[in-house]
């Protein structure tokens, strides 16, 4: 396995192991205390700990890679000008190390230092490609530079054409991003509309359901608004769903778990969290073609939906 791949894998393992151990400690502490609401909250917190740090690491790495791709055409054009001035590729890289290419500057300086240590140019370029292996654009560009250096010819024209092609691809991707960002905004709009509908249903539908009305011609039977009334104090496996909603009601203080209002509040809260999580993943896939970026949208929707819902409940709005 390549050194860069081992480093990335090691970082991923450190993040996953540390967050996993922390999550386990939190859950075990809640089990020792024996509080059901605390246990549910610790489980949710543990899920956030497992997802957020890793997603943040991947997101930061993707932003760095994007910065490399944005600055690469400038670096290639400077190399082309250096080669036109009768400098070799190695001398062109040394010259580029004295320029500013944003976050790419560090990588250019690293290549320059390796060349100063008499590391072969081919190996230096391959090491750079390994460090930015997440970017197909950069990797392919390095391969072209490597092959151009071997074959000879007008390397400066190749570098110039490569820079122009990268910029054309970037402009196309930016146009695509603008169009797809509209779809991402639609996903947010759909989620918040769904959130508003659920709060409205709780405010107006639940009181309507709770108003008992006669069934049949004699008026001796009444409609029970709680679909889980048959599962109250029941250990029947078929009641596991109702028991789950009762646990949510207890964990977030939504009222008596045997009450119809608490059942619907728990049901809608679960629906909001599920809707937010998967809507965020879809938004990330649409906007950035990345599930990792989607986790960012998921966290935004989950937290905003949960906070709005709980504020509406606790303030007596619904």
N, C-alpha and C positions, 0 to 999 in steps of 0.2 A: 504494500500500500504506500502511496506517495506521502511525503512528509506533510504537505498541506492538507491532504485528506485526513491524515491521522490527527492533525491539530484541530480541524473542524469537528471531527468525530469526538475528540476529547472534550472540547468545549460543550458540545451537545450533551455528552454523558454527564459532565459536571452540573449542568443546569438541571437536567432531568433527575439526577440522583439527589441533588440538594433540595429541590422542590418536592420530590417524592418523600424524602425523609421528613421534611418539615410538615407536609400534609399528614403523614402517618402519625406524627407526634400530636398534632392538633386533634385528630380524630380519636386517638387513644386517650388524650386528656379529657375530651368530652364524654367518652364512655366511662371513665373512672368517676367523673362528677355525677353521671347518671341523669343529666338533664336532656330531654328529648329536643326541645327547641335549640339548645346549645349544640347538640349533635348535628342537627340538620344544617345549622348555620356554619359549623365547622366543615361539613362535607362540601357545602357550596364554596366556602373560602378555599378549601383544598383544591377544588376544581379550577378556581381562578389561579391559584399558585402554580398548578401544573400547566396551565395554558398560557397565561400572560407572559412570564419571563421568557419562555422558549419563542413565543410569537414575536416578542419585542426584539430578541436577538436576531431572528430571521429577518424581521422588518428593517432593522438597522443595517444588516449586511446587504440587503437588497438596495437600500438607499445608497450605500457606498458603491456598489456595483454600477448603479445608474449614474452616479457622479463620474466614475471611470469612463463610462460610455460617452458621456456628454463632452468630456475633455479630450478623449482620444483623437478626434479629428484635428484638433489644434496641435497636439503632439506630433502626429503624422506629418502635418504640413511643415512644421518646423524642421523635422528630420529631412523632408524632401528638399527644403531650401538649403540645409546644411550639405546634403549630398550634391546639390547643384553647385555648391561652392567648393567642390572637390574634396569633401570630407568623407571618410568611410562611415559605415553604419555605426561602428563602435564610437568614433569621434562624434557622430551626430547625437548619440545617446548621451555622451558626456556633456555636450553642449546643451541638450535639453534638460539635463539635471539642474542647470542654473536658472531655468525658467520656472514660472508659476503655472501649474495646471490644476490648481485646487487640490482635491484629495488624491489625484493621480500623481502629484509631485513626489510623494513618499515612495511610490513604486518605481518611478523613473530614477530617483536617487539610489534606490536599492539596486537597480540594474547597473547603474553607473559604478557603484561601489564594487559589485561583483566582477565587473569587467576590469576594474583597477587591480583586482586580485588575480588577474589572468585566468578567470573562469571563461571557458569558451562561449562565444556569442550564442551558439545554438542552445547550450544548456541554460544560459541566462534567460533567453526568450521562453524556453519551456517552463522554467521555474515561475516566471511571471504568469504564464498561461494557467499553471496549476493553482496559483494563489487567487486567480479570478475565474476559476472554472465554472462559476455560476453564470457567467456571461458568455453566451454563445458568440456574440458580436466581437468581443475582445479576443476570445480564443481563436476564432477564424482569422481575425486580422493578424494575430501573431504568427499563425501558420503561414499566411501569405507572405509576411515579411521574411520569415525564415527561408521559405522556398525561393523568394526573390534574391536573397543574399547568396544562395547556393548557385542559382542559375545565371546570375549576372544580368547584363542588359541595363536598360534605363530604369534603375530602381526608383529614381526620383519621380518618374511618371507613374509608376505603380503605387507609390505612397500617396501621391496626389489624388489618383483615381480612387484609391481605397478610402481616403478621407471624405471625398465627395459622396461616395456610395453610403458610407456610414451616416453622413448628415442627411442624405435623402431618406434612408430608413428611419432615422430619428424623427424627421418631420412627418413622415407617414404615421409613425406610432403616436406622435403628439396629436395629429388630427383624429386618429382613431380614439385616443384617450378622451378628447373633448366630447366626441359623440357618445362614447360609452359612459362617461361621467354623468350624462343626462339620465341614462338608465339606472345608474347607482342612486342618483337623487330620487328617482321614481321608487326605488326599493325602500328608501328612507320614508318617502311620503306614504307608501302603502303601509309600512309598519306603524307609523304614527296615526294614520287613519284607523287602522285596526285597533290601536290602543284607545283612541277616542271612542270607538264603537263599543268596546268592552266596558269602559267606564260608564257609558250611557246606558248600556244594558243592565249593569248592576244598579244604577240609580232608579231606572223606571221599570225594568222587567221583573226584578226580584220582588218589589212590593206588590206588583200585580199578581205574581204567582203565589205569594204568601196570603193573599186574600182568599180565604176558603170559599168555595162555591159548591152547591149541592150537585150530586151526581145521581141520576135516576129520577123517577117520578115521585118518590116519597120523601126525598130530602134527608134521608138518614145517613147517607155516606158523604164524605167530604173528600175533596182533592188534596193529596199530600204533595206539597211543592218540592219536597226533598226526595230525589231519586234513590238515595241511599238509606231511606228510613228502615228498610228491611234488614240492613246490615249493621244497625246499631247494636253494639256489644256482641257481635257475632264473629266467630273465628273461621267462618266458612272461607275456603280459598277463593271462591268466586267473588268475595267482597274485598279482595286485595286492592282493587282500584279505589273503592270508597275509603278504605283505610289509609291509602296514600294521600288522598285529599284531606282526610282528617288530620293526618300528620302535618301537612302543609299549614292547615288552619291553626294548629297548636304552635308550630315553629315560628310563625310570623304574626301571632296574636290576632287572627282574623275573626275570632269569636268562638262560640261553642261549636266543636266539630260535629255535633249532632243537629245543629241548626241548618236550615235550608240556605240562609244567607251566607253562612260560612262555607258551605259546599260550593256555591256558585263563585264566591270570591276566590277560593282555592283553585277551582277549575279555570277561571279566567286568568289567574296569575300564572298557572302552568302553561296555558296557551300563549300568553305574552312572552314568556321566557323561551319557549320552543320556537315561536315565530321569529323572535329577535335573533336567536342563534343561527337558524338556517337562512334567514334573510340576509344576515351579515356575510355568511359564507358565499351565498349566491352573488351578493354585491361585489365581493372581492374577486370572484372568478370572472364576473362580467367586466369590471373596471380595470383589473390588473392581471388577469389570467393567473391568479395566485390564491390558493386557499389560505396561505399564511397571512397575506394582506386582508383576506376575508375575516380572519380572527379579530383583527382590529375593529372592523365594522360590527362584528358580532358582540364584542365587549361594549362598544358604544351603545348599541341597541339594547343589549341586556340590562346594562346599568341604568340607562335613561328610562327604559320601560318599567323596570322594577321601582325606581325612585318615584316616578310620576304616579304609578299605581298605589304605592304605599302612602305617599303624601295625600292622595285623594281619599284613601281609606281612613288614615289617622286624623285628618282634619275634618272628617265628617262630611266631605263633599258628596260621598256616595254611601 
